[in-house]
């Protein structure tokens, strides 16, 4: 279920993979939640997006490297070229999971 917001349709997703967990404070760890703006969102280098690849949802940072690529912060996960993805949403906020 999403919510209308000032930036468009917003939704909250739980993070299940460590693709953006690079071990630093900026890392988005499994168990965290991301607030996303869904719909037609322009690409911006350095922004994080929720992309669909072969039916699965993935968080990746958009980078311009002569062509758009969506790259993980954790090298153990694959990057995707723009042609291989459907951009679902842009991440607008993160609620980090912090185990007690």
Backbone as CSV, one residue per row, in Angstrom:
resi,resn,N_x,N_y,N_z,CA_x,CA_y,CA_z,C_x,C_y,C_z
1,UNK,0.845,-1.172,0.000,0.000,0.000,0.000,0.887,1.232,0.000
2,UNK,0.637,2.160,-0.881,1.420,3.383,-0.960,0.632,4.577,-0.469
3,UNK,1.283,5.701,-0.415,0.687,6.928,0.070,1.004,8.065,-0.879
4,UNK,-0.004,8.916,-1.208,0.326,10.077,-2.034,1.158,11.051,-1.206
5,UNK,2.127,11.645,-1.838,2.986,12.589,-1.136,3.348,13.739,-2.041
6,UNK,4.093,14.708,-1.531,4.434,15.890,-2.325,5.312,15.562,-3.532
7,UNK,6.013,14.423,-3.511,6.903,14.065,-4.612,6.261,13.062,-5.556
8,UNK,5.051,12.598,-5.261,4.422,11.564,-6.062,3.983,10.428,-5.167
9,UNK,3.768,9.267,-5.745,3.338,8.097,-4.986,4.514,7.539,-4.197
10,UNK,4.343,7.395,-2.888,5.428,6.918,-2.033,5.063,5.571,-1.434
11,UNK,6.080,4.767,-1.165,5.885,3.455,-0.588,7.074,3.121,0.291
12,UNK,6.903,2.149,1.170,7.958,1.723,2.075,8.283,0.260,1.779
13,UNK,9.564,-0.051,1.593,10.014,-1.411,1.304,11.033,-1.842,2.344
14,UNK,10.974,-3.109,2.746,12.000,-3.680,3.619,13.163,-4.160,2.760
15,UNK,14.373,-3.908,3.208,15.576,-4.317,2.494,15.931,-5.749,2.915
16,UNK,16.067,-6.632,1.923,16.363,-8.034,2.212,17.789,-8.437,1.861
17,UNK,18.467,-7.686,0.993,19.818,-8.067,0.581,20.839,-7.047,1.075
18,UNK,22.102,-7.426,0.968,23.189,-6.547,1.384,23.864,-5.821,0.245
19,UNK,23.182,-5.650,-0.880,23.802,-5.026,-2.055,24.296,-3.610,-1.785
20,UNK,23.630,-2.892,-0.883,24.076,-1.536,-0.560,24.661,-1.449,0.847
21,UNK,25.047,-2.582,1.391,25.715,-2.612,2.695,27.210,-2.750,2.452
22,UNK,27.899,-1.618,2.453,29.344,-1.620,2.199,30.165,-1.564,3.480
23,UNK,29.509,-1.751,4.617,30.215,-1.751,5.898,30.465,-0.373,6.472
24,UNK,30.016,0.683,5.792,30.185,2.046,6.294,28.859,2.530,6.880
25,UNK,28.874,3.728,7.463,27.656,4.290,8.034,26.583,4.545,6.983
26,UNK,26.974,4.824,5.740,25.993,5.088,4.693,25.309,3.812,4.214
27,UNK,25.900,2.646,4.515,25.381,1.371,4.036,23.932,1.146,4.438
28,UNK,23.165,0.549,3.533,21.767,0.216,3.796,21.725,-1.288,4.065
29,UNK,21.542,-1.635,5.341,21.649,-3.024,5.782,20.343,-3.796,5.616
30,UNK,20.436,-5.121,5.455,19.228,-5.936,5.467,18.449,-5.698,6.761
31,UNK,17.128,-5.625,6.644,16.269,-5.320,7.781,15.894,-3.858,7.854
32,UNK,16.637,-3.006,7.131,16.293,-1.584,7.064,15.069,-1.413,6.169
33,UNK,14.514,-0.220,6.174,13.386,0.106,5.302,13.744,1.343,4.479
34,UNK,13.295,1.356,3.217,13.519,2.519,2.361,12.174,3.115,1.959
35,UNK,12.096,4.436,2.015,10.940,5.177,1.527,11.248,5.560,0.092
36,UNK,10.371,5.186,-0.838,10.640,5.433,-2.245,9.550,6.277,-2.880
37,UNK,9.941,6.998,-3.922,9.015,7.739,-4.786,8.857,6.911,-6.052
38,UNK,7.658,6.401,-6.277,7.412,5.537,-7.427,6.956,6.356,-8.626
39,UNK,7.077,5.751,-9.794,6.598,6.383,-11.019,7.735,6.910,-11.868
40,UNK,7.421,7.860,-12.722,8.403,8.437,-13.643,9.332,9.370,-12.873
41,UNK,10.513,8.872,-12.532,11.494,9.677,-11.807,12.730,9.831,-12.691
42,UNK,13.246,11.051,-12.837,14.438,11.241,-13.673,15.660,10.595,-13.025
43,UNK,16.575,10.113,-13.857,17.813,9.530,-13.345,18.787,10.631,-12.954
44,UNK,19.448,10.418,-11.830,20.456,11.349,-11.338,21.635,10.533,-10.828
45,UNK,22.811,10.831,-11.333,24.009,10.105,-10.905,24.185,10.242,-9.398
46,UNK,24.450,9.121,-8.742,24.666,9.106,-7.304,23.422,8.833,-6.487
47,UNK,22.251,8.903,-7.101,21.006,8.617,-6.394,20.777,7.105,-6.359
48,UNK,20.023,6.650,-5.373,19.722,5.226,-5.222,18.313,4.965,-5.745
49,UNK,18.188,3.874,-6.503,16.915,3.514,-7.135,16.540,2.078,-6.818
50,UNK,15.242,1.823,-6.839,14.704,0.469,-6.780,14.433,0.077,-8.225
51,UNK,15.120,-0.970,-8.688,14.986,-1.397,-10.080,14.506,-2.846,-10.124
52,UNK,13.764,-3.164,-11.172,13.295,-4.527,-11.383,14.146,-5.177,-12.461
53,UNK,14.647,-6.374,-12.162,15.445,-7.156,-13.108,14.895,-8.576,-13.097
54,UNK,14.385,-9.023,-14.213,13.840,-10.370,-14.364,12.890,-10.732,-13.224
55,UNK,12.013,-9.817,-12.881,10.987,-10.071,-11.873,11.405,-9.837,-10.439
56,UNK,12.691,-9.576,-10.187,13.168,-9.308,-8.829,13.455,-7.834,-8.624
57,UNK,13.277,-7.345,-7.403,13.546,-5.942,-7.076,14.921,-5.822,-6.420
58,UNK,15.666,-4.792,-6.829,17.036,-4.591,-6.356,17.265,-3.102,-6.075
59,UNK,18.031,-2.804,-5.036,18.473,-1.437,-4.771,19.860,-1.257,-5.369
60,UNK,20.021,-0.178,-6.121,21.318,0.122,-6.728,21.486,1.637,-6.855
61,UNK,22.755,2.067,-6.876,23.082,3.473,-7.139,23.224,3.670,-8.644
62,UNK,22.625,4.739,-9.160,22.752,5.068,-10.584,24.085,5.770,-10.812
63,UNK,24.798,5.312,-11.831,26.070,5.955,-12.208,26.108,6.119,-13.718
64,UNK,26.648,7.247,-14.135,26.860,7.500,-15.553,28.307,7.164,-15.855
65,UNK,28.527,6.130,-16.646,29.873,5.682,-17.030,29.916,5.571,-18.546
66,UNK,29.511,6.656,-19.227,29.353,6.620,-20.681,27.999,6.061,-21.067
67,UNK,27.368,5.398,-20.142,26.002,4.875,-20.237,25.533,4.687,-18.793
68,UNK,24.218,4.683,-18.586,23.701,4.486,-17.237,23.912,3.050,-16.790
69,UNK,24.402,2.911,-15.550,24.527,1.607,-14.902,23.996,1.741,-13.481
70,UNK,23.484,0.653,-12.967,22.991,0.606,-11.593,23.907,-0.325,-10.825
71,UNK,24.673,0.233,-9.882,25.753,-0.502,-9.246,25.507,-0.680,-7.745
72,UNK,25.959,-1.821,-7.205,25.860,-2.040,-5.764,27.024,-1.356,-5.052
73,UNK,26.889,-1.161,-3.763,28.010,-0.673,-2.968,28.830,-1.838,-2.432
74,UNK,28.246,-3.014,-2.433,28.906,-4.240,-1.993,29.322,-5.002,-3.248
75,UNK,30.602,-5.228,-3.425,31.123,-5.830,-4.659,30.665,-7.272,-4.894
76,UNK,30.041,-7.888,-3.907,29.564,-9.254,-4.052,28.251,-9.367,-4.810
77,UNK,27.725,-8.250,-5.283,26.452,-8.227,-5.999,26.670,-7.673,-7.403
78,UNK,25.810,-8.041,-8.352,26.005,-7.588,-9.734,25.507,-6.166,-9.975
79,UNK,26.116,-5.526,-10.972,25.635,-4.249,-11.502,24.748,-4.564,-12.704
80,UNK,23.889,-3.611,-13.061,22.982,-3.804,-14.184,23.033,-2.604,-15.127
81,UNK,23.080,-2.836,-16.437,22.963,-1.721,-17.379,21.500,-1.274,-17.458
82,UNK,21.285,-0.046,-17.876,19.926,0.504,-17.975,19.025,-0.387,-18.824
83,UNK,19.559,-0.964,-19.894,18.748,-1.779,-20.803,18.184,-3.016,-20.118
84,UNK,18.785,-3.451,-19.008,18.368,-4.687,-18.344,17.373,-4.465,-17.213
85,UNK,17.036,-3.196,-16.927,16.201,-2.913,-15.765,14.947,-2.128,-16.144
86,UNK,14.001,-2.186,-15.215,12.873,-1.256,-15.224,13.014,-0.454,-13.938
87,UNK,13.155,0.860,-14.063,13.285,1.703,-12.881,11.902,1.813,-12.235
88,UNK,11.800,1.344,-10.999,10.532,1.318,-10.278,10.357,2.589,-9.449
89,UNK,11.436,3.021,-8.776,11.310,4.132,-7.835,12.684,4.674,-7.473
90,UNK,12.659,5.884,-6.929,13.876,6.493,-6.381,13.772,6.481,-4.866
91,UNK,14.866,6.113,-4.202,14.880,6.091,-2.742,14.973,7.529,-2.241
92,UNK,14.048,7.880,-1.321,14.018,9.228,-0.748,14.398,9.252,0.724
93,UNK,14.389,8.083,1.364,14.745,8.041,2.774,15.026,6.619,3.210
94,UNK,15.770,6.501,4.314,16.154,5.182,4.843,15.925,5.171,6.358
95,UNK,15.311,4.098,6.829,15.215,3.836,8.262,16.117,2.630,8.500
96,UNK,17.276,2.885,9.104,18.287,1.835,9.263,17.890,0.830,10.323
97,UNK,18.165,-0.429,10.020,17.996,-1.514,10.985,19.208,-1.514,11.885
98,UNK,18.981,-1.496,13.192,20.072,-1.505,14.154,19.744,-2.547,15.210
99,UNK,20.320,-3.745,15.111,20.001,-4.790,16.094,20.408,-4.360,17.501
100,UNK,19.604,-4.731,18.441,19.887,-4.376,19.842,20.998,-5.215,20.418
